[in-house]
Amino acid sequence: MATLLKAVNITKRFAGLTAVDSVNLEIKEGEIVGLIGPNGAGKTTFFNSITGFYPATFGSVEFDGHNITKKTTFQNCKAGMARTFQIVQPFGQLTSLENVMVGAFNRVESYAEAEKVAREMIKFVGLEEKMNAIVADLTIGDQRKLEMARALATKPKLLLLDEVMAGLTPTEIEECVELVLKIRKSGVTILMIEHIMAALMKLSDRVIVLDHGKLIAEGKPQEITQNERVIESYLGRAYKKEA
């Protein structure tokens, strides 16, 4: 498999605080890579740094064979990199269809084309019955599906998911797992932050672990659950017994 994303020595500092410290990551096309770590470990800051949400202090990012280190989020989205946010960011007074059309305009220019793409993506995530619902009236689970649909409407090669299962019921988590697998099957590579360990370990081909901004472990899910450093910093002894 070809390398889709290569991040080298990514460092992000805020005044005297180093939130991400010399992190390296390489993602192959077609992978699902999980990113875990304690709260405050630098996971979302790492997302922000590689997507251009705000620039890294040091390091470089190569995406699909091109250096995007100094590119903006808009430029990176055009290149095929999309993301969701830890706290959903819908246009609350617009309909589901209108929300997803916003993403579609990244790839198409006409209203009719954007509507066509949006309808396809809403159906893809299973929200066709709520196509014309006002988004503020949707459940958190449906809003998270909608945010994935809006990201998918940009036609990404790489989709970054930031805790898309947070606040979901067990049934909704299972639905989300199936949706993530469906997205991968459609040809999209995935990097995801998640605290629902059972779901993340089931989905991920590889897992990387951050702690205090540093990469402390990387490997297959089973290897990570047995890693002493990861157990001490994040998973806990009880998880090792369950695993």
N, C-alpha and C positions, 0 to 999 in steps of 0.2 A: 504493500500500500504506500502511496505517495504521502509525503508530509504536507499537511494543510496549514498548520500553525506552528511556528517556532518562536518561543519567547526566550530571550537570553539575558540573564543577569538583571531581571526587572526589579527595580528599586523605586519605592515611592516614599518620600519624606515630607512631613508636614512640620515645618519649623524644626524643633529638636526631636520629633517623634519619627522613627522609621517604621512605617506601617507594613511595608513589604521590603524584604531584604535579600537581594540577589537571587531571585527565584528563576529557575530554568524549567521550561515545559515544552514538550514536542507532542503534537497530536497528529495522528495519521487519519487519512480520509476514511470515513465509515465507522470510526470509533465512538463509543460513549465513554467519556472520562469523567470520573467523579472527583470533586474537590471538597475535602472535609477539614475540620479543625474547630477548636473552641471558639466561642464568641470573642470577637476582637482579634482573631488570628491573622486578619488581613485578606480574607477570601474575596469579599466584595471589592475591596480596594484593588486587588489584583485584576479582577474583572474590569474595573474602571480604567486601569492603566493599559490593558492590552486592547481595549475597544476604542480608546481615544476620548473617553468621557472626561478624563483629565490626564495630562501627559505624565509618563513616568519620569522620575528624576534622573535615573540612569537606566541603561539597558536598551535593547532593540527588539522589535517585533516584526516577524516576516509572516505574511499571510498569502497563501496560494502563489508562492514564488515571488512576491513583491514586498519590499520594505515599506511598512506602514507606520513606522515609529512616530512620525510627526503628522500623521493624517488625522483628520477630524472624525467624529462619530458618523457624520453624514457621508463622508467619503468612504469610510469602512463599511457602512451599510450598503452603499452602492456596489462595493467590491464583493459583497456576499457574506457579511458578518452581522448577525442580529442578536438581540438579547431581550430578556425579560428582567424585571426588577423585583427585589425582595418585597417591597411594598408595591402592590399593583398600581399602575398609573393610567387608568382609563380616562377617556373624556366622558364624564359621568352623565351629562345631559344629552349625549348623542346615543343613537341606537347601536346595537351590536354591529350591524352592517356598516354603519358610518365609521365606527371605530376601526374596523379592519380595512376599510377603504383608505384610511390615512396611511397605513402601511403599504397598501398596494400601489399608491402613487409614487413609491420609490422606484417602481419598475415600469409603470405605464403612465400615459399622459392624459388619456381621455376618461371622462366620468364613466362611460359605459364599460370600458376595459377594467377600470378599478372595481366597479361593482361586480363584474363577472369573477374576477380573482377573489374578491372578498367573499362572495357567496360560496365559492369552492372551498376556501379555507375554513369558513364557519361550519360547513358540512363536514369537512375533514375532522374537526375537533368535536363534532357531535352536538353542536348548538343550533342546528337548523330551525328547530321549533322556537328559538328565541332570537331569530334573525332581526326582528323589528322591535325587540324589547329595549327600553331605556336602560343603559348599563348600570346606573346607580341602583336600580331595582333588582339586579342579579345577585345571587349568592356569591360568596368569596370563591367558592369552587368554580362557578361558571365564569367569574371575572378572570380567574387564572387561566382557564381554557381560552378565553377570549384574547388574553394578552399573548398567548402562544400563537393563536390564529393571526393576530396582527403582525407578529414577528415573522411568521411563515409567509405572509402576504408579500414580504419584501424579497422573497425567493432566495433565502440564505443558503450558503454552502456550510456555514458553521453557525449553530444556534447555541447561545450561552443562556442557561436557565439558572436563575438565582432564587433558590428555595421555593419552587413552584408548588410544593406539597405542604407548605406551612399553613396551618389552620384548617386542613382538610379532614374530613371524616375518614374512617378506615375504608369505606366503600369508594369514596372519592379518590383516595390514594391509589387503590387498585386500578381505577379508571385512568388515573394519571400515568401510572406505570405502563399500561397498555398503550396510551397515547404516545409516550416517549419512544417506545419500541416501534410504533407505527411511523413516527417521524423519521427515525433512523432507517427504517425499511424504505422510506421514500427517497433516500439518498442524502440526507442531511447528517452531518457530523455534529456531535453534541458534547459540550463541556458543561457540567452542572454542579452547582453547590447545593447540598442537601443535608439536613439533619435527621431525616427519617432513614435510619441506617439500614433497616431491612429492605426498603425499596431501593436505596442507592446501591447496596451490595448486589442486589439481584440484577440491576440494570448495567452496572459498569463493567467494561472490559479491563480498565485500570483505575486505580484510585491514587490520588496524590493528597498529601496531608501537610497543612500549614500549621505552625504554632509560633506565636509572637513574630509573625512576618516571615519566618524561615521555612523552607521546605525540609521536613524532617523524615518523610518516607514516601515511597512510590512503589507500586506493585499491583499484582492481581488482588481482588477483594479478599480471598482467603489468606494471602500473605499479610495484608494490612491488619486483619483481625487478630493475627498472632504476633504482631510486631510489638515488642515490649515498650518501646518509646511511645508509640501511638496509644497503647493501652493506658499508660501512665498519664499522658497529657490530655487524652480525650475520651476514649471508649470506656475505660474503667474495667476493673477486674470482673464485675458481674457480666459484662458483655463477653469477655473471653470464655467464661463458663458456659454461656448460652451458645456461643459459636462452636 
